[in-house]
């Protein structure tokens, strides 16, 4: 298997005796709101690789399993594909994100005075040898399938321009559009970091439902017969990786 990589963050499967996701939930990582962020560009970064259940999702683990790591795919002509030389930097980006996660959790543990066992070994502790290909001829390499994983985002081109920010994302305040009777659910960072996944969607959906049925002062309750719209993003492919 040959994997074209990108600079996506990862979290260690376990940290100091517990599943890392459990630590992140408990320390409030997923409850961060957009206004809490020192660097708002975090909201445009891809979701980090999280693997509950003690499994590693690192590039090192894939390499040890026999996967050939390549850089970003940059060109395809006929049966020949080309990659850039970013594989080492992409691996380092994942490791740097994991190190920041561990440091954040250690700070929480210290501040709360919690007892926790020592840090488990991380995949980055044992380096892997990389020999990333710069090009492949699919006519000579035994490749039976090609899977394109380019990511996705929302397609909001069907909305009136007045409802969109310059970057094409919906304008809203905690899910409420500037047009009365329109709300959103399922958007990343709608109200907090977990808004776009199963950890945050239930609370966002409940708050939106309350807003739909609770009328503003001096008005009548909104319902589908009163031009109420609750919308979620339509998937659209994108191939723009971002640093975590």
C-alpha positions in Angstrom: 0.0 0.0 0.0 1.2 3.5 -0.8 -0.2 6.4 1.1 0.0 10.1 0.0 0.3 12.0 3.3 -0.7 15.5 4.5 0.1 17.6 7.6 -2.8 16.3 9.8 -2.5 16.2 13.6 -2.9 13.1 15.6 -3.5 12.3 19.3 -1.8 9.4 21.1 -4.2 6.5 21.7 -3.6 6.6 25.5 -2.0 9.0 27.9 -1.1 8.2 31.5 -3.4 5.3 31.9 -6.5 6.5 30.2 -7.9 6.8 26.7 -6.8 10.2 25.3 -10.3 11.0 24.2 -11.6 10.5 27.7 -9.0 13.0 29.0 -9.9 15.5 26.3 -13.6 15.3 27.1 -12.9 15.7 30.8 -10.5 18.7 30.5 -13.0 20.6 28.3 -11.0 20.4 25.0 -14.1 19.7 23.0 -16.0 22.5 24.7 -13.8 25.3 23.5 -15.7 28.0 21.7 -14.5 30.1 18.8 -14.0 33.1 20.9 -11.8 31.1 23.3 -9.1 30.5 20.6 -5.9 32.4 20.5 -5.5 31.4 16.9 -8.8 31.4 15.0 -7.2 29.6 12.0 -7.6 26.5 14.1 -11.2 26.4 13.0 -10.1 25.8 9.4 -7.7 23.0 10.3 -8.6 19.4 9.6 -9.9 17.3 12.4 -7.0 15.5 14.1 -6.7 11.7 13.9 -8.3 10.2 17.1 -8.5 6.5 17.6 -10.4 5.4 20.7 -9.8 1.9 22.1 -6.0 2.0 22.4 -5.3 1.9 18.7 -2.7 4.1 17.1 -3.5 6.2 14.0 0.1 7.5 13.5 1.9 7.5 10.2 4.7 5.5 12.0 2.2 2.7 12.9 1.2 2.5 9.3 4.8 2.4 8.1 5.6 -0.4 10.5 2.6 -2.3 9.1 4.1 -2.1 5.7 2.6 1.0 4.2 4.8 3.1 2.0 4.5 6.8 3.0 4.7 9.3 0.2 4.3 13.1 0.1 1.3 15.0 -1.2 0.1 13.9 -4.6 0.8 16.8 -6.9 0.4 15.5 -10.5 -1.1 12.7 -12.6 -0.4 12.2 -16.3 -1.7 9.0 -17.8 -0.5 6.1 -15.6 2.2 8.2 -14.0 1.7 10.0 -10.7 4.1 12.4 -8.8 4.4 13.3 -5.2 6.2 16.2 -3.4 8.9 15.7 -0.7 6.6 16.6 2.2 6.4 13.1 3.8 9.0 13.8 6.6 7.4 17.2 7.4 3.9 15.6 7.5 5.0 13.0 9.9 6.7 15.7 12.0 3.5 17.7 12.0 1.5 14.8 13.4 4.1 14.3 16.1 4.1 17.9 17.0 0.3 18.0 17.5 0.5 14.8 19.6 3.2 16.5 21.8 1.0 19.5 22.3 -1.9 17.3 23.3 0.2 15.5 25.9 1.6 18.7 27.3 -1.9 20.2 27.6 -3.2 17.1 29.4 -0.2 17.0 31.7 -0.9 20.6 32.7 -4.5 19.7 33.5 -3.3 16.8 35.6 -0.9 19.0 37.5 -3.3 21.8 38.1 -6.0 19.4 39.3 -3.6 17.5 41.5 -4.6 14.2 39.9 -2.7 11.0 40.4 -1.8 9.5 37.1 0.7 6.8 36.0 3.8 7.7 33.9 3.5 8.6 30.2 3.2 5.6 27.9 5.7 5.3 25.0 4.6 7.2 21.9 4.9 6.1 18.3 7.3 9.1 17.7 9.7 7.6 20.3 10.8 4.9 17.8 11.6 6.5 14.5 10.8 4.8 11.2 12.9 4.9 8.1 11.3 6.7 5.2 12.0 6.2 1.6 9.1 8.1 0.0 8.7 7.7 -3.8 8.7 10.9 -5.8 6.8 9.3 -8.7 5.1 6.0 -9.6 4.2 4.4 -12.9 0.9 2.6 -12.3 1.5 0.5 -15.3 4.4 -1.2 -13.7 3.6 -1.0 -10.0 1.1 -3.7 -8.8 -1.6 -1.3 -7.7 -5.1 -2.8 -8.0 -7.1 0.1 -6.5 -6.8 3.9 -6.1 -8.7 5.6 -3.3 -9.0 9.4 -3.4 -9.4 10.9 0.1 -9.6 14.6 -0.6 -11.7 15.7 2.4 -15.0 17.5 2.3 -16.6 20.7 3.3 -20.1 22.2 3.0 -21.5 23.5 -0.3 -23.6 26.6 0.6 -23.7 28.1 -2.9 -27.5 27.6 -3.0 -27.9 30.1 -0.1 -28.5 33.9 -0.9 -25.2 35.7 -0.9 -26.3 37.9 2.0 -26.3 34.8 4.2 -22.6 34.0 3.4 -19.3 35.2 4.6 -16.6 36.1 2.0 -15.2 32.6 2.4 -18.5 31.0 1.5 -19.4 29.8 4.9 -22.8 30.7 6.5 -23.1 33.8 8.7 -24.6 32.9 12.0 -24.5 33.6 15.7 -24.6 30.3 17.7 -26.4 28.6 14.8 -28.9 31.4 14.1 -28.7 33.0 10.6 -29.1 36.7 10.2 -32.4 35.9 8.3 -35.2 35.2 10.8 -36.4 31.6 10.8 -33.1 30.1 9.6 -30.8 28.0 11.8 -27.9 25.6 11.2 -26.8 22.4 12.9 -23.8 20.2 12.2 -21.4 23.0 11.1 -17.9 22.7 12.5 -17.4 25.2 15.3 -21.0 26.1 15.2 -20.9 26.8 19.0 -17.9 24.9 20.1 -15.1 22.5 19.0 -17.4 19.4 19.1 -20.2 20.9 17.1 -19.3 18.9 14.0 -19.2 15.5 15.6 -21.3 13.2 17.7 -20.0 14.7 21.0 -21.4 18.1 20.3 -24.2 17.6 17.8 -26.9 16.5 20.4 -26.5 19.7 22.5 -26.4 22.0 19.5 -29.5 20.2 18.0 -31.3 20.6 21.3 -30.5 24.3 21.5 -31.6 24.9 17.9 -34.9 23.0 18.6 -35.5 25.2 21.6 -34.8 28.3 19.5 -37.3 27.1 16.8 -40.1 26.5 19.2 -39.4 29.5 21.5 -40.7 32.7 19.9 -38.8 36.0 20.3 -40.6 38.6 22.5 -43.8 39.7 20.8 -43.9 37.1 18.1 -45.5 33.7 17.5 -43.7 30.3 17.7 -41.9 29.3 14.6 -42.8 26.0 12.9 -42.4 24.5 9.4 -45.6 26.3 8.3 -44.1 29.6 9.2 -41.1 29.4 6.8 -38.7 27.9 9.4 -35.6 26.2 7.9 -33.0 24.2 9.8 -30.1 23.2 7.4 -27.0 21.1 7.6 -24.0 21.3 5.2 -24.1 19.5 1.9 -20.8 17.6 1.3 -18.4 19.0 -1.3 -15.0 17.8 -2.1 -11.9 19.8 -1.3 -8.2 19.1 -1.5 -6.7 21.8 0.7 -4.9 20.4 3.7 -4.3 22.7 6.6 -1.9 22.6 9.5 -3.5 21.5 12.8 
